Amino acid sequence: MNCASVIDLHCDTLTVYRGGGAVHTMDDPRSVMVLSRLPKGVHWCQCFAIFVPDGMTAEESQAYYRRFQGEFARQVEERSDVAQCRSAADIKACWARGKTAAILTVENGVALGGDLSNIDRMAREGVRMLTITWNGENQLGSGNSTQHGLSDLGRAAIPRLEQAGILLDVSHLNDPGFTQMLDVASRPFVASHSNARSVCGHPRNLADWQIREMISRQCLIGLNYCIDFLQEDGKPELEDLLRHIDHFLELGGEDWLAFGSDFDGADLPEFLRGPERVVSVYDRLLERGYSRQLCDKLFCQNAMRFFEENLT
């Protein structure tokens, strides 16, 4: 096994709750991302999203956020093999102790409940990234299944998030919202789990103009493993993943491309279904002629450098 370290920018494992009492959603054997089954000998950093569904009221969304922020804190506290991390330095220290690094993120700005003062609370609780929208509309703006852009509140939220040190995540944001965000954002941002629309035409993927803009702003893009975002017929093979990688490389993304699996949040192809299979893809990329230097960038180094420069 050649893969030494992995940073994964997105999974929904934390909020996959199957009922019962206090359980470890991050170590449920029925899940794809299972902490106790991570490949031995591989340093792993997982961004765990609090995924908040569309359609909740302000009160419901904040209660939902509080519930799973508490669940994240409890699960990390109860385990000896994982630690919450807020920076690249934290990740490296965690790995030096032989632990899995866990970064808390939020998917869907509805979690703010329309109140930007909640940004500071999230920052204090260690949230390091916030996906502005999911597929529909919230108080901040419109997702890829809707047509509006950012709201006035959404435009006001962007500098507040940047000041609080929470990375903006544009995965799910629609094209008008992306364009408007470019006029407001002053710091590099992230598309935590999005592929190339020129390779697979799903609107959740990034158009070439968006990819070029992100690269010019030194932003980070995480490849999504969802079958519908890899291949239009929903039956992707390894070569389809390579087509996305190659397209990003052609656009100049060698230093800005990473992985954002969407574990437990999407239908995945068998060759990417689980951390151990992702690690095996490293060797398969080497076999296809990709350099070890490039593989190290994709699996860890690009995200680590981005975190060093932008998670303060």
C-alpha positions in Angstrom: 0.0 0.0 0.0 1.5 3.3 -1.2 -1.1 5.8 0.2 0.1 7.3 3.4 -2.4 10.1 4.1 -5.9 11.1 3.1 -7.9 14.2 3.7 -11.6 13.9 2.8 -13.5 17.1 2.5 -17.0 15.9 3.0 -19.2 13.1 4.3 -22.7 12.9 5.8 -22.0 10.1 8.2 -22.6 12.1 11.3 -26.3 12.7 10.6 -27.1 9.2 9.4 -29.2 8.4 12.4 -31.1 5.1 12.5 -32.9 5.5 15.8 -32.3 4.2 19.3 -30.4 5.8 22.1 -27.0 7.3 22.2 -25.1 5.7 19.3 -21.9 6.2 17.4 -23.1 7.3 14.0 -19.5 7.8 13.0 -18.7 4.1 13.8 -21.9 2.4 12.7 -21.0 -0.8 10.8 -24.0 -0.2 8.5 -22.3 3.0 7.2 -19.7 3.5 4.5 -17.5 5.7 6.6 -16.7 3.7 9.8 -14.0 5.0 12.1 -12.9 1.6 13.4 -12.6 0.2 9.9 -10.3 2.9 8.5 -7.2 1.4 6.8 -4.4 0.6 9.1 -1.2 2.6 8.6 -2.9 5.4 6.8 -3.3 8.9 8.3 -6.9 9.9 7.8 -8.6 13.3 8.2 -12.4 13.3 7.7 -14.6 16.4 7.4 -17.9 15.4 9.1 -20.8 17.5 8.0 -23.9 18.3 10.0 -26.2 18.0 7.0 -29.4 20.0 7.6 -32.2 19.2 5.2 -34.1 21.9 3.2 -37.5 23.0 4.4 -36.9 23.4 8.1 -38.0 26.5 10.0 -35.4 28.7 11.8 -36.2 27.0 15.1 -36.1 23.5 13.7 -32.8 24.0 11.8 -31.0 25.5 14.8 -32.3 22.7 17.1 -31.1 20.2 14.5 -27.7 21.8 14.4 -27.4 21.8 18.1 -28.4 18.2 18.4 -25.7 16.9 16.0 -23.1 19.4 17.1 -23.6 17.8 20.5 -23.5 14.3 19.0 -20.2 15.1 17.3 -18.7 16.4 20.5 -19.9 13.4 22.5 -18.7 10.8 20.0 -15.3 12.4 19.8 -15.0 12.7 23.6 -15.9 9.0 24.1 -13.4 7.7 21.6 -9.6 7.4 22.1 -8.8 7.0 18.4 -10.2 10.3 17.1 -9.8 14.0 17.9 -11.5 17.2 16.7 -9.2 19.4 14.7 -9.5 23.0 13.7 -6.3 23.6 11.8 -3.6 21.9 9.8 -1.4 22.0 12.9 -4.1 20.1 14.8 -4.3 17.5 12.0 -0.6 16.9 12.1 -0.5 16.7 15.9 -3.4 14.3 15.8 -1.7 12.0 13.3 1.5 12.1 15.3 -0.5 10.6 18.2 -1.9 7.9 15.9 -5.4 9.3 15.8 -8.0 10.1 13.1 -8.5 13.8 12.6 -12.1 15.0 12.6 -13.1 18.4 11.3 -16.7 19.6 11.9 -18.5 21.3 9.0 -22.1 22.3 8.2 -23.9 21.5 5.0 -26.7 24.0 4.3 -26.8 27.6 5.6 -30.3 27.1 6.8 -28.5 26.0 10.0 -28.0 29.7 10.8 -31.7 30.1 11.1 -31.5 33.5 9.3 -29.4 34.9 12.2 -25.8 35.8 11.4 -24.9 36.0 15.1 -25.0 32.2 15.0 -21.9 32.3 12.9 -19.8 33.2 15.9 -21.3 30.4 17.9 -20.5 27.9 15.2 -16.9 29.2 15.1 -16.5 28.7 18.8 -17.8 25.2 18.5 -15.1 24.4 15.9 -17.1 24.5 12.6 -14.5 25.1 9.9 -16.6 25.1 6.8 -20.2 25.9 5.8 -22.0 24.9 2.6 -24.0 27.9 1.7 -27.0 26.0 0.3 -28.2 22.5 -0.3 -30.4 21.8 -3.4 -33.2 24.2 -2.6 -33.5 27.7 -1.2 -32.7 28.9 2.3 -32.4 32.3 3.9 -28.9 32.8 2.3 -29.6 31.8 -1.3 -30.5 29.1 -3.9 -29.2 25.7 -4.5 -28.7 24.0 -7.8 -32.3 22.9 -8.2 -33.6 26.5 -8.0 -33.0 29.6 -10.0 -32.5 32.5 -7.7 -29.1 33.6 -6.5 -27.9 34.9 -3.1 -30.2 36.8 -0.9 -29.2 40.1 0.8 -28.6 38.1 3.9 -26.5 35.6 2.0 -24.3 38.4 0.7 -24.0 39.8 4.2 -23.1 36.3 5.6 -20.0 35.9 3.3 -17.8 38.5 5.0 -19.0 37.4 8.4 -18.1 33.8 7.7 -14.7 34.9 6.4 -14.1 37.0 9.5 -15.0 34.1 11.8 -12.6 31.8 10.0 -15.2 29.5 8.5 -14.5 28.4 5.0 -17.2 29.1 2.4 -18.3 26.0 0.5 -20.0 26.5 -2.8 -21.0 22.9 -3.6 -24.7 22.8 -4.2 -24.8 26.6 -4.9 -26.4 27.4 -8.3 -24.7 29.4 -11.0 -26.2 32.8 -10.3 -25.4 32.5 -6.6 -21.8 31.5 -7.5 -21.4 34.5 -9.7 -22.8 36.9 -7.0 -20.5 35.3 -4.4 -17.5 36.2 -6.5 -18.3 39.8 -6.1 -18.4 39.5 -2.3 -15.8 36.9 -1.3 -12.3 38.2 -0.5 -10.7 34.9 0.6 -10.2 31.5 -1.1 -13.2 29.2 -0.7 -14.0 25.5 -1.3 -16.2 23.3 -3.4 -16.0 20.4 -1.0 -17.7 17.8 -3.1 -18.2 18.7 -6.8 -17.0 17.4 -10.1 -16.5 18.8 -13.6 -19.7 19.6 -15.6 -17.9 19.3 -18.9 -17.2 15.6 -18.1 -20.6 14.8 -16.5 -23.3 17.4 -17.2 -25.1 17.3 -13.9 -25.9 20.9 -12.6 -24.3 19.9 -9.3 -21.0 19.8 -11.0 -18.8 22.8 -11.7 -18.7 24.5 -15.1 -15.3 25.2 -16.6 -15.6 28.9 -16.0 -16.2 28.2 -12.3 -13.2 25.9 -12.1 -11.0 28.4 -13.8 -12.2 31.2 -11.4 -11.6 29.0 -8.4 -8.1 28.1 -9.5 -7.3 31.7 -10.2 -8.4 32.5 -6.6 -6.4 29.5 -5.1 -9.6 27.7 -4.0 -9.9 24.0 -3.2 -12.1 21.5 -5.1 -13.0 18.1 -3.7 -14.0 15.3 -6.2 -17.4 13.8 -5.4 -17.8 10.0 -5.6 -21.6 10.1 -6.3 -22.4 7.9 -9.3 -24.6 10.6 -10.9 -21.9 13.2 -10.7 -19.2 10.9 -12.2 -21.0 9.5 -15.2 -24.3 10.5 -16.8 -25.6 7.0 -17.0 -25.0 6.4 -13.3 -22.6 3.5 -13.9 -19.1 4.9 -13.5 -15.9 3.0 -13.7 -12.4 4.1 -12.6 -11.8 5.6 -16.1 -14.7 8.1 -15.4 -13.0 9.3 -12.2 -9.8 9.7 -14.2 -11.6 11.8 -16.8 -12.6 14.2 -14.1 -9.1 14.3 -12.7 -7.6 14.9 -16.2 -10.1 17.6 -17.0 -9.2 19.5 -13.8 -5.5 19.1 -14.5 -6.0 20.4 -18.1 -7.6 23.5 -16.5 -4.6 24.0 -14.2 -6.0 22.4 -11.1 -3.0 20.2 -10.1 -2.4 22.1 -6.9 -6.1 22.8 -6.1 -7.8 19.4 -6.5 -8.6 17.1 -3.6 -11.3 14.5 -2.6 -14.7 15.0 -1.1 -16.2 11.6 -1.0 -19.9 12.3 0.0 -19.7 9.0 2.0 -23.2 8.2 3.4 -24.8 11.0 1.5 -24.9 9.6 -2.0 -24.9 6.4 -4.1 -21.3 5.4 -4.7 -19.7 3.1 -7.2 -18.2 -0.1 -5.7 -14.6 0.9 -6.4 -15.1 4.0 -4.2 -17.4 2.6 -1.6 -15.4 2.9 1.6 -12.1 4.3 2.8 -10.2 1.1 2.1 -11.3 1.2 -1.5 -10.3 4.8 -1.9 -6.9 4.0 -0.6 -6.6 1.3 -3.2 -7.3 3.8 -5.9 -4.0 5.5 -5.1 -2.2 2.4 -6.4 -4.5 2.1 -9.4 -3.6 5.7 -10.3 0.1 4.9 -10.1 -0.6 1.9 -12.4 -2.3 4.3 -14.9 0.8 6.4 -15.0 0.0 9.2 -12.6 3.1 10.2 -10.6 3.4 9.6 -6.9 3.9 13.4 -6.5 0.5 14.1 -8.1 -1.3 11.3 -6.1 0.1 12.7 -2.9 -1.2 16.1 -3.8 -4.7 14.8 -4.6 -5.0 12.5 -1.6 -3.6 14.9 1.0 -1.1 17.6 0.3 -3.3 20.1 -1.6 -5.9 20.1 1.2 -3.2 20.3 3.9 -1.6 23.2 2.3 -4.9 24.9 1.8 -5.8 24.4 5.4 -2.4 25.7 6.5 -3.0 28.9 4.5 -6.7 29.4 5.2 -7.8 27.8 8.5 -6.5 30.2 11.1 
